[in-house]
Amino acid sequence: MAAGLGVEVVSLINKLQDVFSAVGTSASSIDLPQICVLGSQSSGKSSVLENIVGRDFLPRGTGIVTRRPLVLQLINRPASTSSALTNGIEKGEDKAANSDEWGEFLHLPGQKFYDFHKIRDEIVRDTEIKSGKNAGISPQPINLRIFSPNVLTLTLVDLPGLTKVPVGDQPRDIEKQIRDMVMKYIAKPSCIILAVTAANTDLANSDGLKMAREVDADGMRTIGVLTKIDLMDKGTDVIDILAGRVIPLRLGYVPVVNRGQRDIESSKSIAAALDYEREFFATHPSYAGKENYCGTPFLARKLNQLLMQHIRATLPDIKMRISQQLHKYNAELQSLGGLQADGNSGNVVLSVITEFTTEFRNHIDGNTNDLSLNELSGGARISFVFHELYSNGIKSIDPFDQFKDGDIRTTLCNSSGLTPSIFVGTTAFETIVKQQIRRLEDPSLKCCQLIYDELIRILAQLLAKIQAFKRYPALRERLNAVVINFFKQAMQPTTKLVSDIVDMQACYINTTHPDFLNGHKAMAIVADRLNPPAKPGQPPAKPGTPEPRNKYNTRDLDVEKPEDPGFFGSFFNKGATKKKPSGSSSASTMEAPPSVIRPVQALSEREAMETEVIKLLIHSYYNIIKREMIDMVPKAVTLTLIQFAKENLQKELLAQLYKPEVLDGLMKESEFVVNKRKECIRMVQALNKAEEMSEGKMFFNPIFDFSMIHQQDHSVT
Ligand SMILES: Nc1nc2c(ncn2[C@@H]2O[C@H](COP(=O)(O)OP(=O)(O)OP(=O)(O)O)[C@@H](O)[C@H]2O)c(=O)[nH]1
């Protein structure tokens, strides 16, 4: 079996792995195929790995030794002719420096470790840095590459051993912590699971196999490794397990014999251990004749082939994901302004101002291309404020909701002053109408405020939408402040204008307005209402003629009827009239008027009519004013606020932002953006490299010959 079979494919994956490790965890959405070693503590995982590598290099000790995932890339590299025969393993000298075999850590680029004991020391050292001196664990992997003519090209991940009981100052939940970490690796479909179980323990209780089954129920990617075959009781063997009669695994089991504790203590070399292993299987009554399918070398070859097969199957998918990621990061990089950190700051500010003001106008005019289907935006919202909120707000004001008919009578009376009125008072009408017009100011000013809020809302949308603001937070802040201030400034003439419109309406009551109901018509309508014409036995009231002012109109002005309460008497309850001071019987005794004179309850017929006429006139006039306000206020707000902003915002922004002394300050990129760009650039470079590599390799490699795995797989069973 050629050691280099599939080397190219596996080494491609190794290179990709390096590329992605170098850029950090964000590339983790691309899972590369690898073999993970899984098993209980002391089941022999490290021993198996060391045997595969052929070197002692893993930390040893009691308790939990493997505390971080170790990503171990084995790279087969032909020996240079001069040193090929002085191979360390051949000589049984693990300590000997050998120019053909060395290790490299990803975290120590360029540093070659020829002494494998130093590799072990570095693993211990870096583990202590990353996961502390005590027995804590860390999910951050150590990446180690081993170049050697004596290894098969493979990628293995050594994971912390599964444990049940915390020891020393290990956290209480150590079992769960380890489980979770291991799970992360083996759950990926791209992972081949090497489930290690000591043969002198019950297979049914194997923690490794149990966990493997959780993520790979069909056993499609789990290989069983049975260690400590040499420690089994005489007369027992693992033939039943190998034959798949205990817990069947599709990819089968491989039995191995590693060095025992005593061998390690006596510094038995791995080469010697491998010799012993070969001998063991060749001479064991149960395995003799099948020794080619037992032991570490067979396991290594099998793993290599499996990994290769696996990689071939997943490579198209990996390629696809690489190009997807590349696309994503390229787009993100573009949004951050591309590779270059800084352009001409003046140009950037100019183009941001132009973009902002153009977008602002577009939002108001509805020319934006991100029009929402399910809510109003920009100009449409402003229109809603004008034509729904404001219009309805104005329409809903009822001029008579605040005072009763009796109040109108009081006003009528008050407005006549000294001379009791003869006809329905113009003054009273004007007084009431003016009062009511004042009431329109509040909703009109509220309307200005609502439009202001809408403009601020558009501002916020644009700040979030325009990419450059993410990059230049200072520019964003400054522009935000300038625009808000601009709107605030524009609010002053706006509210002034709107208040003026209300003042205009209130200062002159135009009773000649063509839509205004004239007094005669109003009286006629009221007369009709009060004296419906069609009543039999009664002469119909003449249309157009006011109802006779009974008590007043009909009476002779000179004749004072004693019972007649007089003008005031008809309106007010003088109250005190009934309470005559005791001892006073003379009618001529004048009483002082009460401090408060209030109207009596019921309205006389004439009062009722006058009130009705006034109300009718007020209604008519007020409706005209409301219509005018609904029409005028939006025009005013548009003129001084909206249109004004559309026309002058750009000028203001240029004046405030486009000046040499502030430009550089505005162009300070956020740290987030700087880091994000760095990450994007790294990712794009890595992915480009990965894409290049995978393109090349895919093309050159012939289809894998599956028959080789098959031949070996079933020969033991
Ligand atoms: N006799 C014999 N002893 C073995 C075999 N495999 C492992 N051992 C011994 O079992 C003990 C544990 O082996 P390790 O390889 O350290 O086990 P591990 O699973 O890596 O242990 P952790 O990293 O602590 O989880 C050591 O003393 C080994 O010498 C074997 O096949 N035969």
The ligand as a Tripos MOL2 file, in Angstrom:
@<TRIPOS>MOLECULE
LIG
   32    34     1     0     0
SMALL
NO_CHARGES

@<TRIPOS>ATOM
      1 N1         -1.1310   -2.9130   28.1240 N.pl3     1 LIG1
      2 C1         -1.6760   -1.9200   27.4420 C.ar      1 LIG1
      3 N2         -1.7680   -0.7380   28.0240 N.ar      1 LIG1
      4 C2         -2.2870    0.2660   27.2940 C.ar      1 LIG1
      5 C3         -2.7680    0.0820   25.9830 C.ar      1 LIG1
      6 N3         -3.2390    1.2670   25.5600 N.ar      1 LIG1
      7 C4         -3.0560    2.1520   26.5440 C.ar      1 LIG1
      8 N4         -2.4810    1.5750   27.6000 N.ar      1 LIG1
      9 C5         -2.1490    2.2250   28.8480 C.3       1 LIG1
     10 O1         -3.3050    2.8100   29.3730 O.3       1 LIG1
     11 C6         -3.0040    4.0770   30.0100 C.3       1 LIG1
     12 C7         -3.7630    5.1820   29.3700 C.3       1 LIG1
     13 O2         -3.3800    5.3570   28.0480 O.3       1 LIG1
     14 P1         -3.4520    6.7440   27.3040 P.3       1 LIG1
     15 O3         -3.0570    6.5050   25.8980 O.co2     1 LIG1
     16 O4         -2.7570    7.7870   28.0580 O.co2     1 LIG1
     17 O5         -5.0010    6.9480   27.3880 O.3       1 LIG1
     18 P2         -5.8340    8.2650   26.9650 P.3       1 LIG1
     19 O6         -7.1550    7.7510   26.5520 O.co2     1 LIG1
     20 O7         -5.0860    9.0660   26.0080 O.co2     1 LIG1
     21 O8         -5.9590    9.0360   28.3210 O.3       1 LIG1
     22 P3         -6.4450   10.5590   28.5570 P.3       1 LIG1
     23 O9         -5.7300   11.4480   27.5970 O.co2     1 LIG1
     24 O10        -6.0790   10.8370   29.9890 O.co2     1 LIG1
     25 O11        -7.8990   10.5420   28.3540 O.co2     1 LIG1
     26 C8         -1.4880    4.2290   29.8290 C.3       1 LIG1
     27 O12        -0.8560    3.8010   30.9800 O.3       1 LIG1
     28 C9         -1.1490    3.3250   28.6990 C.3       1 LIG1
     29 O13         0.1690    2.8020   28.7920 O.3       1 LIG1
     30 C10        -2.6900   -1.2160   25.4200 C.ar      1 LIG1
     31 O14        -3.0920   -1.4800   24.2740 O.2       1 LIG1
     32 N5         -2.1130   -2.2000   26.1940 N.ar      1 LIG1
@<TRIPOS>BOND
     1     1     2 1
     2     2     3 ar
     3     2    32 ar
     4     3     4 ar
     5     4     5 ar
     6     4     8 ar
     7     5     6 ar
     8     5    30 ar
     9     6     7 ar
    10     7     8 ar
    11     8     9 1
    12     9    10 1
    13     9    28 1
    14    10    11 1
    15    11    12 1
    16    11    26 1
    17    12    13 1
    18    13    14 1
    19    14    15 2
    20    14    16 1
    21    14    17 1
    22    17    18 1
    23    18    19 2
    24    18    20 1
    25    18    21 1
    26    21    22 1
    27    22    23 2
    28    22    24 1
    29    22    25 1
    30    26    27 1
    31    26    28 1
    32    28    29 1
    33    30    31 2
    34    30    32 ar
@<TRIPOS>SUBSTRUCTURE
     1 LIG1         1 GROUP 0 **** ****
